[in-house]
Each structure stands twice: as C-alpha cells, then as structure tokens.
Amino acid sequence: MVKSNLQHNRIYSFDTLRAVMMLLGIVLHSSESYIQGESDIWPRDPYSTDVLLNYINSLIHIFRMPIFFVMAGYFGSMLFYKRGPLEMLRNRIQRIALPFAAFLILLHPIIIFSLRYTSHSFGLTLSEIDTDFTWFPQITYHLWFLYYLILITATVFLLAKAIQRTKVSKGISKIFPWSLHRRFLFLFTLTVLIFLIMVLRWDYSVPTPLGFVPDLGDTLFLMLFYVFGWLLYSTKISIDTITRFDYLFTISAFLMFCAMNVWTEYIDDIPRGIIYAIITWLFVFGITGLFVRLFKTYSPTARYISDASYWVYLVHLPLTIFLPALLVDWQLPAIVKFLIVLMGTSAVCLVSYHYLVRSTFIGKFLNGRKY
C-alpha cells in the first residue's frame, strides 16, 4: 500500500477539477435552448438550433457528473478519516444540506418566472414542469446533484461506520490498491458494474433525477462513482497513480464518443450501453489524471475560480433559461446565441460573486470563509 505523498494535490489538482466540472454546468445549460429536438422540460428557441450543440451537450454530460461524484467521495472520505465522522457530518450539513435547502427555496420562484417568460417568448408550452407558482418546489431543478449527494453521503457514512476497523475494511484496503494498479482489469470490472446498473435502470445515459423520490437505479449509478472517490482517499493511494494512461484514456474516450454518434443508427441498445460505460470510465480516469498532471502547483486564478464555482453553480440556471428569450428576435446563428448566453451568464455570476458573495456572510456560508 503506497502512502500518498501529494496531499497538496488534493487542494490544487482536485479542487480545480471539481470547480471546472461545476462551471461546465453553465456550458451544458446555455446550450439547452439551442440543441435540436423537442423538449417538454426546457424551452427551445424555435428559430435557432445547431446539431453541434447536441454533441457538446452530450459530451459534457457523459463525464461531468461521474467526475463530480468521484470528487465528492474523495473529499467526503478525507473529512471522515482526517477530521472524524462527527466533523464530517457537521461539514456536509453546512456545505451541502443547508445551501441545497436555502437556494432551492430562493431560486424556485425565479426559475418559474424564467420558464414562463421564455416559453411565452418562444410561443411554447412546457408540459413536464408545472410553471404555476407553488410555495414549495415540485422538483429539485439543477440542485438534484446536491440532493442525491446528501442521500449518498449519508448511506456511505453509515456503511463506513459499520465496517470501520473490521476485516471487511482491511480487505478493501488491500484489494482496491491491488486492482487499481492493474488498470485495464480494473476498468473492465468497473465497466461491468456500471453496465449492470444501466440494465437495472433500463437507461444507458448518466442520470439527472429531478424528483424528490429517490430512484434506486440512479442512486446506485451515482454511488458507484462516489465510492470510487471515497476509496481513492481511504486506501491512501498515491494520487500520481491516476496519471497512468491519462492521455490515452481521454483521447480514446473522445474518439469512441465520436464514433458512437456517427454510427449511432447501426448500434443496438446493449452494445451502446457497453460502449457508453467504457467511455464514461475512460473519461473519469483520463480527465482526472490530466488535472493531477497539469495542476500540481498553486495558482491564484485557479483558487479564485474554485472559490467562485459553488456560487456560480447554484445561481446560474435561471439566467441560462431567461437570457435566450431576449435573443429570440436576433437574426443570429444558434452557436452565436449560445456563446452570448454563456458569456452573459458567466459574467453576471462572477461579478455577483466578487462583489456580493466573496467578502460577505454568503461566502462564509458556502465556502466556510470570507475574504
């Protein structure tokens, strides 16, 4: 068992990776109004669409949440073993549960207004989301990640407490590092596991469950990545091992993603699910490894973005819904409108963070400190 000699990478590499995955949410949601295909959930611009945005959207979706949950599991494990179970619970309640509850209530009327306004501007009717105002939200919106993170954190916490200092725990501490160093065998095992969960869900895509009633298949899917991140810290694996084959895995995943979309009509559901599972894990290992390799040293810019990312993630959604309504009469290509929404949303979120959050009680509420 190799002792980790790169504890600072937890701050630099993984913090930067987590922040980038959060910020990719703006890209993902800014594209939603301009991708091709009908949607009962998101108002689509009837005059401007581009299939390229479909591919960008799908590409981000295939790896963003899996990596997110790996990072969440890693930091949760660090809190559990480094600061203790009670401190971990306190921290997760303060940093996840309370922001989830507060921002869900605060953003609910703003999101409803944005949906109604943009739908009216586009001449559309949304059927799956009730846009009549209710005092309590009917769904979790983009905050579903925090909701499932709360559920999964509680579950893994109980499992970790149950097996702590047992033979099961000792066995895992030996088997996980042994398996991880045999990378291709490990990838095969993880691919089989995630594919079996896909079969249970009858869906090969990464889940985005918006409801309050937990879905078993979706929970197991996301928990597998969380547990991987948890074990990555708890078994004291050197973070440097993640960099093995990082370029190869990332490039291979991207090429497989492109090939799957080119020949999608010739691929049946089962082979598609297997390919999707392989691509997902290749991206998880590849992108994570690249960040460990490239972001080892401290960067003031990366730290600032890392601090800002939580606020940006929480508040960006209404803007990505509302801004397209202001552009509906502009005779511009969909790509240009997408970029305007992306840059406009990013600017509003970052400026509001700098002046309204970073040095205020909100910054302390979200990140544990204010500058």
N, C-alpha and C positions, 0 to 999 in steps of 0.2 A: 504494500500500500504506500503510495507516494504522497508525501506531505506537500501541501500547497505552498509554494514559495512566491506566489504572486497575489498576495492579499490586496495590494493596491489596484490590481486589475479589476477587482470587484467594484471599485469606485469608478475607475476610468473606463475600462472596456465595457463592462456590463451596464453601468449607468448610462453610458452613451447609447448602447444598443437599445435599452429599454426606452429611452427618450425618442430615438428615431422611430421605433415601432409605434409609439404614441402619436408622433407627428404625421406618420403615414396615414393616419385616420383622416386628416384633412384632405389628402390627395384622394383617398378612397371615396369620401363623401362628396367632394367637389365634382367628381366625375359622374355621380349618380344621375344628375339631371340630364346628362348628355349621352348616355350609353343607349345602344339600340335595344329594342324590346319593350313591351308593355310592363308596367308595374302598378300593383294596387297599393303599394306601400309608399313609394317615393314619386313625387310629381316630376314627370319627364317633359323637357322642352319639346313641343310638337314640331318645331321648325329647325332644330339644330341637334343632330346626333352624329356620332362617329364610331365605327366599329373598333377603332384603335383604342378608344377609352374602355370598351368592353374587355379587351385583353389586359390593359393596365390594371383595371379593377380586379379582374380575376387573378392576375399575377400577385398583386399585393395581398389579396385575400387568402391565398394558399399558404402563405408563411407567416403573416403578421401575428395573428392570434396564437398559433402554436409557439412562436418565439416569445411572445408576451407571457404566456403561462410558464414557459421554462424559466424566464427571468423571475417571475413571481415566486415560483417554487424555490429557486436558489436563494433569494433574499429572505423568504419565509423560513427556510432551513437555517440560514445564518442567524436569524433572530432567535430561533428555538434553541440552538445549541450554543450560541455565543452569549446570549443575554438571559436565556432561561424561558421556559414555557409561559409563565405569567407575564413577563415583559413582552413576549411575542404577541400574546392576546391583546394586551393593552395597546401596543403599537398598531396592530391590524385594525382594531376598533377605531382608533383615532385617525389612521391614514386611509382606511378603506370604507368601513361601515358608515361612519358619520358623514364623510363627503358624499357617499352614494345617496344617503337619505336626504341630505340638505340640498344637493344640486338636482336630484330628481324632482323634488317639490318645487324648487325655484324655477327650473327650466321648463317644466310641464306647460304652463300657460304660454310661454314664449314659443315653444315648439309647435303647439296647436295653432297659434296665430300665424306662424310662418307657413305651416302646411296649408292652412285655409287661404292665405293671401296668394301664395304661389300657385296653388291648384286653381284658384279663380283666375289668375293672370294667364295661366296656360289653357283655361277652358276645360279643366279636367275634374273628375270626381274620384276620390280615393275611397275604396270600399273596405279595405282591411284595417285601416286605422280610423277610429271614431274621432272626427275633428270637432265634435261638440265639446265645449269646455266642461270638464269634471274637476271636482276638487282634488281627487286622488287619481294619479295616472293609472291607465289601464294596462300599460306595458312599461318596460324599463328603458326603451329607446336605446341609444348608444351606450348607456351605462350598464347594459346587460353584462358586460365584462366584469364590472365590479361586483354585481350581484352573484354571478357564478364563482367569482374569486372568493367571496365570503363563504359560500357553501363548501367549496372545495378545500379552502384553508381550514375550516372547522373539521371537515372529515379527515384530512391528512393529519391534523393536530391530534385528534383522538387516536388514530392508528399509530402515530409515532409515540404517544404516551403509553399505549398498550404494549408495544413491542420493545420499548426502551430497556436497555440492559438485559435483554433476553437472547437466547440462542438464535432466534429469527433475525434480530438486529445484527448480530455478529456475522451471521451467514450472508446477509445482504451486503455488509461491509466488505466481504471478500469476493462475492460473486459479481457485484456491479463493476468494480475496477477491472477485474479479470475479463469481463465481457466487453467493456468499453475499449480496452486495448486491442481487442480483436474486432476492429471497426466494422468490417463487412459482415461478419456473423451477427454482430450487434444490430446493424441496420436491417438485416434480414428478419431478426426476431421482432424488432420494433414495427417493421412493415406488416408482418403477420398480425400482430396485436391490433394495430390501428385499423387494418382491413376487416378484422373480425368485428370490431366495434362499428365500422361502417355498415356491415351486413346487418347488425342488430338495429341500426338506425334506418336502414333502407335509404341511405343517402351517403354519397362518397365525398361531398364537399365539407369544408370546415364549417361547423355550426355557428349560427348567430341567433340564439334563442332569446326572443324578446319578452316572453311571458313570465309571470311570477311563479307559475307551477313548474318546478324543475323537471326536465326531461332526462331520463336515466341514460339513454344513449349519448346525448350531448354532454352530460356530466362526465361520463366515463371517458369520452373522447378528449375533453379538455384536461381532465385529471391526469391522464397518462403523461402529458407534457409537463404538468406541474410536478408530478412525482419524479420525472427525469431530472428536472432542475433541483428538486429537493435532495435527491441522492447525489447529484453532482457536488453539492457542498458537504453533505453529511458524511460521505465516504472519503473526504479530503483528497479528491482527485486534483492533480495539478492542472490548473486552467490551461496551461500550454498544450495539453494533450488534445484539446478541442481544435487546435490549428492543423492537425493532421488531415491532409487531403482537402483543405478548405476551398482552395481554388477549383480543384477537380470536382468536388461535390456541387459547388454553386453553379459552375458552367454546365455541368451535366444536367442539373435540375432545370436550368433555364432552357436548354436545348430540348429536353424531354417535354417541357411545358409547351414550347412552340410546336413540336411535332404532334403532340396530343390535340392541339387546337386546329392544326392543318388537316389532320386525318380524323377528326372527331366523328364524322358520319360513318366511318368504317370500323369504329371501335365499339364493342358491346359493353354493357354496363359492368360486368365483372372485371374484364381486363382494364377498363377505365378506372375502376376503383383501386385496383392494384397499382397502376401507374401513378394515380393521384397520391396514394400512400407513400410510394417511393419518393416522389417529387417533394412531398412535404418534409420528410425526414432529411433528405439531401439538403434542402434549403435550411432546415434548422441547424444541422451540423456545419454547413458551408458558411452561411452568413454569420453565425455565432463565432466561428473560427476566424473569419476575416476581421471582425471587430476586435477580437482579442489580439490579433496580429498587428492591426493598424492603429489602435487607440490605447497603447500602453502608457503613454505619458500624459501628464496633466495638461489640459487646455482650458483657458478661461472661457472661451467661446462654447466649447462642449459642455462645460459645467453650467454656464448660464442657460443653454438650451435644455439641459437636463432638469434644471430647477423650474423652467417655464413650461415644460412639456405637460405636466399634470393639469395645470390650469387650462392650457390650450386644448387638451383632450376633453376636459369637462364641458367647456363652453362653446366649442366650435360648431356643433351640429346645427343650431338654428340659423347661423349665418350661411352655411352651405345650402340650406333649404331656401332661405329668403332672397339672397343675392341674385340667383338665376331669374327671379321674377322681374327684377329691374332691368335685365338684359334681353327680355323676350322679344322686344321690337327692334333690337340692334341686328343689322344685317351682317353678321359675323360668322365664321366657321365655328363649329362646336368646340374644336380644340382651343381657339382663342377665348371663347366664353369660359371654358373650363379653367384656363390659366388666369383669367380675370377674377373668377370666384376664388380660386386657390390663393392668389396673391392678396386679394382683398380680405379674405378670412384670416389668413396668416398675419397680415398687418394689424388688423383690429385686435386679434388675440394677443399678439406680442406687445403691442403698445399698451393695451389694458393691463397686461401682466406687469410691465415695467413701472407704470405709474399708479396702478390701483391695488396691486397684489404684493409685489416683491418686498416692499418695506412696510407692509401692513399686517394686521391680525389675520387676514385671509392667507397670506403667505405662510404664516406660522401654522395656521390650521391645516394647510395642505401638505407642507414640507417639513414641519417641525421647527422652522426657524424663519426669521425675517431679517432682511439685510438693511 
